[in-house]
Amino acid sequence: MKRLASILILVLAGTMPSLAALPPQYQRQAEIEAVLKAAVDILGVEKLVDGVNLVAPDRYEVRFGECTMMVRIIDLPNKRGEALAGPRQFSAMPEAPRCPPVP
């Protein structure tokens, strides 16, 4: 009977949805997609993005032509407490674009 109960618990636990942190490569991909979306929202589609660099933890530099723009990754408040497992909830916050002065 104990064995049947153990098997039943394992089967039921296996059918429950699980939340886990994203693997690093998928987390980075989600961040870059959010950074690009934030940059396009500010710049519009007429200015092409030439590159995105991670310059510090949670800080990306977006290059377009001779200009750059910093985009910060900001953690969103956790509604269920600090110890919640699952993908990181964040938002991309763009700063004002910086361009060299025109001669």
C-alpha positions as CSV (number, residue, x, y, z in Angstrom):
1,M,0.0,0.0,0.0
2,K,2.8,2.4,0.8
3,R,4.4,1.7,-2.5
4,L,1.2,2.4,-4.4
5,A,0.8,5.7,-2.5
6,S,4.4,6.7,-3.3
7,I,3.8,5.9,-7.0
8,L,0.6,7.8,-7.0
9,I,2.3,10.9,-5.5
10,L,5.1,10.8,-8.0
11,V,2.6,10.5,-10.9
12,L,0.5,13.4,-9.7
13,A,3.6,15.5,-9.0
14,G,4.8,14.9,-12.6
15,T,1.5,16.1,-14.0
16,M,1.5,19.4,-12.2
17,P,2.8,22.5,-14.1
18,S,6.2,23.5,-13.0
19,L,7.8,26.9,-13.0
20,A,11.5,27.2,-13.3
21,A,14.0,29.9,-14.1
22,L,14.9,30.1,-17.8
23,P,18.3,28.7,-18.8
24,P,20.8,31.5,-19.2
25,Q,20.8,31.5,-23.0
26,Y,17.0,31.8,-23.1
27,Q,17.0,34.5,-20.4
28,R,19.5,36.5,-22.4
29,Q,17.4,36.0,-25.6
30,A,14.3,37.3,-23.7
31,E,16.3,40.4,-22.5
32,I,17.6,41.2,-26.0
33,E,14.2,40.9,-27.5
34,A,12.8,43.3,-24.9
35,V,15.8,45.7,-25.5
36,L,15.1,45.7,-29.2
37,K,11.4,46.3,-28.8
38,A,12.1,49.2,-26.4
39,A,14.6,50.7,-28.8
40,V,12.3,50.4,-31.8
41,D,9.4,52.0,-29.7
42,I,11.7,55.0,-29.1
43,L,13.5,55.2,-32.5
44,G,10.8,54.0,-34.8
45,V,11.4,51.6,-37.7
46,E,13.1,54.1,-39.9
47,K,16.3,54.0,-37.9
48,L,18.0,50.7,-38.2
49,V,19.6,49.1,-35.2
50,D,23.3,48.2,-36.0
51,G,24.0,46.3,-32.8
52,V,23.2,45.5,-29.2
53,N,26.0,45.1,-26.6
54,L,25.7,44.0,-23.0
55,V,27.9,46.6,-21.2
56,A,27.1,45.7,-17.6
57,P,24.7,43.5,-15.8
58,D,21.2,44.5,-16.9
59,R,22.6,47.3,-19.1
60,Y,22.6,47.1,-22.9
61,E,23.9,49.6,-25.4
62,V,22.0,49.9,-28.6
63,R,23.9,51.3,-31.6
64,F,22.2,52.9,-34.6
65,G,24.3,54.9,-37.1
66,E,26.5,57.2,-35.1
67,C,24.1,57.2,-32.1
68,T,23.8,55.0,-29.1
69,M,21.1,54.4,-26.5
70,M,21.3,52.7,-23.2
71,V,18.5,50.3,-22.1
72,R,18.3,49.0,-18.6
73,I,16.6,45.8,-17.5
74,I,14.5,46.5,-14.4
75,D,13.0,43.7,-12.3
76,L,9.3,43.9,-11.9
77,P,7.8,43.5,-8.4
78,N,7.0,39.9,-7.5
79,K,3.3,39.6,-6.7
80,R,3.7,36.3,-4.9
81,G,6.7,36.9,-2.7
82,E,10.5,36.9,-3.1
83,A,10.9,33.2,-3.2
84,L,8.8,32.5,-6.3
85,A,10.4,30.1,-8.8
86,G,9.9,30.8,-12.5
87,P,11.2,33.0,-15.3
88,R,12.5,36.4,-14.3
89,Q,9.9,39.1,-14.6
90,F,11.4,42.3,-16.0
91,S,10.9,45.4,-18.1
92,A,13.3,47.2,-20.5
93,M,13.6,50.9,-19.7
94,P,15.3,52.9,-22.5
95,E,17.2,56.1,-21.8
96,A,17.4,59.0,-24.2
97,P,19.4,58.5,-27.4
98,R,22.9,60.1,-27.5
99,C,24.2,61.3,-30.8
100,P,27.5,63.2,-31.6
101,P,27.0,66.9,-32.4
102,V,26.5,67.7,-36.0
103,P,29.4,69.9,-37.4
